[in-house]
């Protein structure tokens, strides 16, 4: 992929995201989502591998269908109410259609099937963009329309996502698929709280994006794409693998690391809203995710693989660790003491 094409794609991603998150009109929001979809496809398929082309086609079909459904939903709402404003979504049919369309765009259960396959077919850096930046515009639309959405449908999708994200991640050996199911599970936590405290959803997303970026960049540095290669990656950069373990445990939500903060606040808010059963269920389901995070953390710090491996160990120490990864790792692990400041900022 030429530098000019990559620059155009990245600028288009930035433009599409900015248009969507700053628009009040449905057509402008739809335009931003379409620009985003068209901009990410060259980045997914840049390796020209059949799996990458397949991932790009799957991504395009799902996103195009979801965008058409968003346009259909907003047209029905404008037909019934005469309003094209995003915050004035009052028609029940439009609300249900929009919830379904955003679930398709985000990869919430039961519209999650495309996400692990697309992530597996994408390069590591593109997978990072798909897991973080591409989730921001749909979450912004959910944030703006949170007062009009169907609560029962959202809670059902959220609990199903937390369950399936943890359950399906247990038997995966590909790191990108594990992180895809991790993303589905975290989206469940964000969705369940958006009706009661939308700002808490944004805080959860920001912290999730921070921790996921750290994990993806660390794995990209050590070129670890499977669990079997993770077991031998400690020889390349021991310090990076040790800090990767902390980041993975933070992503699992273990105290006293950063990832514990959003889960703690979401459980507290659900309890305040007299939704203790939902809080209990989603907390128990997060234990499924904890299991595969612990497995990843174990593989990242192991010094001797438990089984014979066909991968050659590389006995050179990489001393040029990126300062960006070091800064992101510190934030991913040590933000919990700053939680009062984070709460006042939202």
TAVEN-V311229 format. One record per residue. N is the residue number from 0. RES is the residue in three letters. D_CENTER is the distance of its C-alpha to the mean C-alpha in whole Angstrom. Layout:
N_RES_D_CENTER / N_RES_D_CENTER
This chain:
0_UNK_25 / 1_UNK_28 / 2_UNK_27 / 3_UNK_28 / 4_UNK_25 / 5_UNK_22 / 6_UNK_23 / 7_UNK_24 / 8_UNK_20 / 9_UNK_19 / 10_UNK_21 / 11_UNK_20 / 12_UNK_16 / 13_UNK_17 / 14_UNK_20 / 15_UNK_18 / 16_UNK_15 / 17_UNK_18 / 18_UNK_20 / 19_UNK_18 / 20_UNK_17 / 21_UNK_21 / 22_UNK_22 / 23_UNK_24 / 24_UNK_26 / 25_UNK_24 / 26_UNK_25 / 27_UNK_24 / 28_UNK_20 / 29_UNK_21 / 30_UNK_22 / 31_UNK_19 / 32_UNK_17 / 33_UNK_19 / 34_UNK_20 / 35_UNK_16 / 36_UNK_16 / 37_UNK_19 / 38_UNK_18 / 39_UNK_15 / 40_UNK_18 / 41_UNK_20 / 42_UNK_18 / 43_UNK_16 / 44_UNK_20 / 45_UNK_22 / 46_UNK_23 / 47_UNK_25 / 48_UNK_24 / 49_UNK_25 / 50_UNK_21 / 51_UNK_20 / 52_UNK_22 / 53_UNK_21 / 54_UNK_17 / 55_UNK_18 / 56_UNK_20 / 57_UNK_18 / 58_UNK_15 / 59_UNK_18 / 60_UNK_20 / 61_UNK_17 / 62_UNK_16 / 63_UNK_19 / 64_UNK_20 / 65_UNK_18 / 66_UNK_19 / 67_UNK_22 / 68_UNK_22 / 69_UNK_21 / 70_UNK_24 / 71_UNK_26 / 72_UNK_25 / 73_UNK_26 / 74_UNK_29 / 75_UNK_30 / 76_UNK_29 / 77_UNK_31 / 78_UNK_34 / 79_UNK_34 / 80_UNK_34 / 81_UNK_35 / 82_UNK_32 / 83_UNK_29 / 84_UNK_27 / 85_UNK_24 / 86_UNK_24 / 87_UNK_27 / 88_UNK_26 / 89_UNK_29 / 90_UNK_29 / 91_UNK_28 / 92_UNK_28 / 93_UNK_26 / 94_UNK_23 / 95_UNK_23 / 96_UNK_22 / 97_UNK_20 / 98_UNK_18 / 99_UNK_18 / 100_UNK_17 / 101_UNK_14 / 102_UNK_13 / 103_UNK_13 / 104_UNK_11 / 105_UNK_8 / 106_UNK_9 / 107_UNK_10 / 108_UNK_14 / 109_UNK_16 / 110_UNK_14 / 111_UNK_12 / 112_UNK_14 / 113_UNK_14 / 114_UNK_10 / 115_UNK_11 / 116_UNK_14 / 117_UNK_13 / 118_UNK_11 / 119_UNK_14 / 120_UNK_16 / 121_UNK_15 / 122_UNK_16 / 123_UNK_14 / 124_UNK_13 / 125_UNK_13 / 126_UNK_10 / 127_UNK_8 / 128_UNK_9 / 129_UNK_7 / 130_UNK_4 / 131_UNK_5 / 132_UNK_8 / 133_UNK_8 / 134_UNK_6 / 135_UNK_9 / 136_UNK_12 / 137_UNK_11 / 138_UNK_11 / 139_UNK_14 / 140_UNK_16 / 141_UNK_15 / 142_UNK_16 / 143_UNK_19 / 144_UNK_20 / 145_UNK_19 / 146_UNK_23 / 147_UNK_24 / 148_UNK_21 / 149_UNK_22 / 150_UNK_22 / 151_UNK_23 / 152_UNK_20 / 153_UNK_17 / 154_UNK_18 / 155_UNK_19 / 156_UNK_16 / 157_UNK_14 / 158_UNK_16 / 159_UNK_16 / 160_UNK_12 / 161_UNK_13 / 162_UNK_16 / 163_UNK_15 / 164_UNK_11 / 165_UNK_14 / 166_UNK_17 / 167_UNK_16 / 168_UNK_14 / 169_UNK_18 / 170_UNK_20 / 171_UNK_18 / 172_UNK_19 / 173_UNK_17 / 174_UNK_14 / 175_UNK_12 / 176_UNK_12 / 177_UNK_12 / 178_UNK_8 / 179_UNK_7 / 180_UNK_9 / 181_UNK_8 / 182_UNK_4 / 183_UNK_7 / 184_UNK_9 / 185_UNK_7 / 186_UNK_7 / 187_UNK_10 / 188_UNK_11 / 189_UNK_10 / 190_UNK_12 / 191_UNK_15 / 192_UNK_16 / 193_UNK_16 / 194_UNK_19 / 195_UNK_21 / 196_UNK_19 / 197_UNK_17 / 198_UNK_17 / 199_UNK_16 / 200_UNK_12 / 201_UNK_12 / 202_UNK_13 / 203_UNK_11 / 204_UNK_8 / 205_UNK_10 / 206_UNK_11 / 207_UNK_7 / 208_UNK_7 / 209_UNK_10 / 210_UNK_10 / 211_UNK_8 / 212_UNK_10 / 213_UNK_13 / 214_UNK_12 / 215_UNK_12 / 216_UNK_15 / 217_UNK_17 / 218_UNK_16 / 219_UNK_17 / 220_UNK_20 / 221_UNK_21 / 222_UNK_21 / 223_UNK_19 / 224_UNK_18 / 225_UNK_19 / 226_UNK_20 / 227_UNK_24 / 228_UNK_23 / 229_UNK_22 / 230_UNK_25 / 231_UNK_27 / 232_UNK_25 / 233_UNK_26 / 234_UNK_29 / 235_UNK_27 / 236_UNK_26 / 237_UNK_27 / 238_UNK_26 / 239_UNK_22 / 240_UNK_22 / 241_UNK_23 / 242_UNK_21 / 243_UNK_18 / 244_UNK_19 / 245_UNK_19 / 246_UNK_15 / 247_UNK_14 / 248_UNK_16 / 249_UNK_15 / 250_UNK_11 / 251_UNK_14 / 252_UNK_15 / 253_UNK_18 / 254_UNK_21 / 255_UNK_22 / 256_UNK_19 / 257_UNK_16 / 258_UNK_14 / 259_UNK_17 / 260_UNK_17 / 261_UNK_14 / 262_UNK_15 / 263_UNK_19 / 264_UNK_19 / 265_UNK_17 / 266_UNK_20 / 267_UNK_22 / 268_UNK_22 / 269_UNK_22 / 270_UNK_25 / 271_UNK_26 / 272_UNK_26 / 273_UNK_28 / 274_UNK_25 / 275_UNK_25 / 276_UNK_25 / 277_UNK_22 / 278_UNK_21 / 279_UNK_23 / 280_UNK_21 / 281_UNK_17 / 282_UNK_19 / 283_UNK_20 / 284_UNK_18 / 285_UNK_15 / 286_UNK_18 / 287_UNK_17 / 288_UNK_14 / 289_UNK_16 / 290_UNK_19 / 291_UNK_17 / 292_UNK_15 / 293_UNK_19 / 294_UNK_20 / 295_UNK_18 / 296_UNK_19 / 297_UNK_23 / 298_UNK_22 / 299_UNK_21 / 300_UNK_24 / 301_UNK_27 / 302_UNK_30 / 303_UNK_32 / 304_UNK_30 / 305_UNK_31 / 306_UNK_32 / 307_UNK_33 / 308_UNK_31 / 309_UNK_32 / 310_UNK_30 / 311_UNK_32 / 312_UNK_32 / 313_UNK_32 / 314_UNK_34 / 315_UNK_33 / 316_UNK_31 / 317_UNK_29 / 318_UNK_30 / 319_UNK_28 / 320_UNK_25 / 321_UNK_23 / 322_UNK_23 / 323_UNK_20 / 324_UNK_18 / 325_UNK_21 / 326_UNK_20 / 327_UNK_17 / 328_UNK_17 / 329_UNK_20 / 330_UNK_18 / 331_UNK_15 / 332_UNK_18 / 333_UNK_21 / 334_UNK_19 / 335_UNK_21 / 336_UNK_24 / 337_UNK_23 / 338_UNK_21 / 339_UNK_24 / 340_UNK_24 / 341_UNK_20 / 342_UNK_21 / 343_UNK_24 / 344_UNK_22 / 345_UNK_20
